[in-house]
Structures are given as structure tokens and as C-alpha cells.
Amino acid sequence: MNSRASQLQAFDRLLTIMDELRAQCPWDKKQTMESLRPLTIEETYELGDAILDNDLEEVKKELGDVLLHLVFYSKIGSEKKSFDIADVCNSICDKLIHRHPHIYGDVTVKDEEEVKRNWENLKLKEGKNSVLEGVPKSLPALVKATRIQDKVAGVGFDWEQPEQVWEKVEEELAEFKVEVAKNDKDAMENEFGDVLFSLVNYARFLEINPENALERTNKKFKSRFEYLEIKAKSLNKELKDMTLAEMDVFWEEAKKL
């Protein structure tokens, strides 16, 4: 691995290239924080895909793309005379030191959960009106549900045992079935949301990331369905012309693969 000096040299190289691109490249010169925002979101999702695929070479590349965006925003900030990359780094360093008094102070903690509770309590002391202020409005709903539950649990608003959470899942499922029987679309949607929220909570107790779990299933389904399509083509058939029984044969083959 690279030495600290080599790492700093590489980061300095990136800053220099960013300066040059901002000054000389027509595309880079035109970019604003607003124009970069959707690209940053896309790069973050690509990084997430690489992590789920456990492709470390791709993770390295995608981290580079995300890092470039962080440097780009900081460059624009310096042009606006608002902040630069040093301010960004010092800001997060100061925050980390302040929020880890068990490392940089005299506070004693016994486990990870106590660290999380201290973190949320410190945020409230910093002037936050709610522990939920830090949950971005634009997060996908499943991720947002996870973050909301993590944060409220950090201040003690939580179930004590996984069994209690599962009872809540079953309760919400029963309520959902009632509304399905009534065929009330609005009430069905409302209760289905409650079912998902309670399942996310149960996943948290089992230390399962629901976003990762669902994406794994998405990838698994996609792979099996593509296998089914390939097999259908090999028989010169269209899927719409096949029976479910015929398709199921290839689906089971895909599962074994």
C-alpha cells in the first residue's frame, strides 16, 4: 500500500488537475453545483452497485469518481469565496473529534449502541431541533425508513426484543389484509406502507440492511429472467407464447445455476 506521503501527493495531483480542468476545459468550466448534483447521485449509486457486487477494482474506480465530485464542489466553493477543500476536511475533522468524546475526551462507552446514542444526543446539543433533521428529504423511501429508525433508536425510542417487532409486523399484515378485503385503494396503500416500515424495523433488529437485501433480490430475479429469455430464444419462442409451466422449467434451472 502507498505511504502517507504518497497518498498526500496523489491528492495534491488531483487538486492540480481539477484546477487545470476548471481553467481550460469547456465542459468543466460550465459546471455548477446544481449541474453536478444529478451526476453525483448517479456516481453514488454506481459505487453502491460495485460494493454489492463485491468488485473491489470497480469500487476503487467509483470511489475516484465520487472523490472527483467532492473536489469539484470544493473548487466551485473556493471560486465563490465560500469554502475550499481544506475547509471541508477541517470541518469534518472537527465534527468527528467533537462527536467522539470517548476517543478524544474523557467519556466512557461500553458498546456501539452507546456510541450511537451519544452521537444523536450531541447533535441535539449542537442546536438540532430534531434527531430526524439529518435525514435527507430526497432519500429513496426504503433508505429513508432505515435512517429514520436508526436515528430514533439512537435516542432510546426502540423496541426491546426482536420478537416484539415481529409481532408488530404480523399486526400490520393483518390490518393490510382487512383493507385488501375492502378493496379500499387508499387505505391499502397506507397499510402496505406500515407493513414495509415494520419489516424494515425487523430487518434492523436482525442487522440486515433492507436496501441491500432488496437489491440482491432484484439482481437475482434479473439474472434468472434473462436466463429464461435466452432459453426461450434458443427454442425460437416468444415468452408471451409460452405457458407458465414451460417458463417455470427454465426458471428452476436458473435457480440451480
MOWOMO-V977213 format. One record per pair of residues at least 12 apart in sequence whose C-alpha atoms are under 10 Angstrom apart, sorted by the first residue. I is the first residue (numbers start at 1). J is the second residue. Records with the same first field share a line. If there is no record, write none. Layout:
I=J, J
This chain:
11=67, 71
14=64, 67, 68, 71
15=68, 71, 72, 74, 75, 85
18=68, 69, 71, 72, 75
19=71, 72, 75
21=72
22=72, 75, 76
28=72
29=76
31=72, 73, 76
32=72, 73, 76, 77
33=69, 72, 73, 74, 76, 77
34=73
36=69, 72, 73
37=69, 73
39=65, 66, 69
40=65, 66, 67, 68, 69, 70
41=66
42=66
43=62, 63, 64, 65, 66, 67, 69
44=62, 63, 65, 66
45=62
46=58, 59, 61, 62, 63, 65, 66
47=59, 60, 61, 62, 63, 64, 65, 66
48=62, 63, 212
49=62, 212, 215, 216
50=62, 63
51=212
52=212, 213, 215, 216, 219
53=216, 219
70=85, 88
71=84, 85, 88
72=84, 85
73=85, 88
74=86, 87, 88
95=123
96=119
98=119, 122, 123
99=115, 116, 118, 119, 120, 121, 122, 123
100=115, 116, 118, 119, 122
101=115, 118, 119, 122
102=115, 118
113=153, 154, 155, 156
114=154, 155
115=154
116=150, 151, 153, 154, 155
117=151, 152, 153, 154, 155, 156
118=154, 155
119=151, 154, 155
120=132, 151, 152, 153, 154, 155
121=154, 155
130=151, 152
131=148, 151, 152, 154, 155
132=147, 148, 149, 150, 151, 152
133=148, 151
134=147, 148, 151
135=147, 148, 151
140=211
141=193, 197, 211
142=196, 197, 200, 210, 211, 214
143=200, 209, 210, 211, 212
144=211
145=196, 197, 198, 200, 201, 210
146=197, 200, 201, 203, 204, 209, 210, 211
148=201
149=197, 198, 200, 201, 204
150=201, 204
158=201
159=201, 202, 205
160=205
161=202, 205
162=201, 202, 203, 204, 205, 206
163=202, 205
164=202
165=198, 199, 200, 201, 202, 203, 204, 205
166=198, 199, 201, 202, 203, 205
167=198, 202
168=194, 195, 198, 199, 201, 202
169=194, 195, 196, 197, 198, 199, 200, 201, 202
170=195, 198, 199
171=194, 195, 198
172=191, 192, 193, 194, 195, 196, 197, 198, 199
173=191, 192, 194, 195, 196, 198
174=191, 195
175=187, 188, 191, 192, 194, 195
176=188, 189, 190, 191, 192, 193, 194, 195
177=191, 192
178=191
179=191, 192
180=192
220=254, 255
221=251, 254, 255
223=254, 255
224=250, 251, 252, 253, 254, 255, 256, 257
225=247, 250, 251, 254
226=251, 254
227=250, 251, 253, 254, 255, 257
228=246, 247, 248, 249, 250, 251, 252, 253, 254
229=247, 250, 251
230=250
231=247, 250, 251
232=246, 247, 250
